[in-house]
Amino acid sequence: MQESFISLSFVAATLMGYAHFGATTRHPVAAIGARQRSVGAINSSANWSEFGFIPSGGRFNTHERILSPRNVHRLKKQWSFLTGCSGSLCGGSSAAVVNGVVYVGSYDGKVYALNAATGASEWSFQTGDKVWSTPAVTNGVVYVGSLDHKVYALNAATGAKLWSHATGFSVVASPAVVNGVVYVNSEDGFVYALNATNGRTLWSFGTRLGGDSSPAVENGMVYVGDVDGNLLALNAATGSKVWSFFSSGEFYSSPAVVNGVVYAGSSDDKLYALNAKTGAKLWSFTANGNVNSSPAVANGVVYVGSIDHNLYALDAASGAKLWSYTTGNLVLSSPAVANGVVYVGSDDDNLYAFDAASGTKLWSYQTGNFVSSSPTVANGAVYAFSQDANMYAFGL
């Protein structure tokens, strides 16, 4: 039954700890605007345009040069934007930051476009339900899913709807857009490839239960997990299955494909490294709890969170643990890496920054509720959504 799909995600989200609410007010600060513009706030090479940073995932901004281990301790809140959500479930998606605009979804059912310098709302678009999906922004179009069972394409400048595509159930996963095709996973049990111009279905692949894992696309392949324990590799042009890998837990984690290896976490407490061509297991690392966080991969190291409260740094070639840091609660947030710093949220209400090499904590900021969404780093600023219903921006 379709209801079982949403119940899986809703129960999982509830267990993730969405328990309390404390809203703060919006505090735009114009000073960051002048600074961002001085370093190129619209430098397209520094855009973070979708959940994984690039379609293959990995969450590693290779262009960041402003924030570093030497100065990240000076991060201050520049602004916060209070969304219209009320109640105990008041989170939002991770953000895309493109050409000086922050695009983010909220549990109030809206997709927001916020000025990256000031936090002022440029537009908002109302969907029919909560927006957990992280927007993907390319060629002036915002692609995003909603729990109202639809995938939307919106004009990035105005928020006007260009098209919507109805799936059979909620779209929690974040789209990946490659060569005019939108790849998205739905809880109706299908992975879709949609024409980016008009939303028409190019192909769909049926899984037994569907899932929340966001696709990663690399070298003509689509990699995606489902809640039946399968990590799938599909031909990006046809949707035919190339291989599948089975674990004893669900794949809520979104894969990262780096140097011919697929990294993905499972609720069987493991992070897996698989051969991208064959699906053969190269290694696995066992945490002390579910690995629903999506991995970040940078400079030969894999960073991933676990519900055992830890952020782990693992050798990408062997899976050996290099370091770990224990936070005060679940780490469902997916790390982001930029210029030698790892950023991640925790359900202890904090957003953290660590030295990527040593694991030394360099900075933290306590919000009013869980930080289960994943941080975004672009142009010397860090953006993160908290369950206190606020979108935050931090800069020097």
Secondary structure, 3 states (H helix, E strand, C coil): CHHHHHHHHHHHHHHCCCCCCCCCCCCCCCHHHHHHHHHCCCCHHHCECCCCCCCCCECEECCCCCCCCCCHHHCEEEEEEECCCCCCCCCECCCEEECCEEEEEECCCEEEEEECCCCCEEEEEECCCCCCCCCEEECCEEEEEECCCEEEEEECCCCCEEEEEECCCCCCCCCEEECCEEEEECCCCEEEEEECCCCCEEEEEECCCCCCCCCEEECCEEEEECCCCEEEEEECCCCCEEEEEECCCCCCCCCEEECCEEEEECCCCEEEEEECCCCCEEEEEECCCCCCCCCEEECCEEEEECCCCEEEEEECCCCCEEEEEECCCCCCCCCEEECCEEEEECCCCEEEEEECCCCCEEEEEECCCCCCCCCEEECCEEEEECCCCEEEEEEC
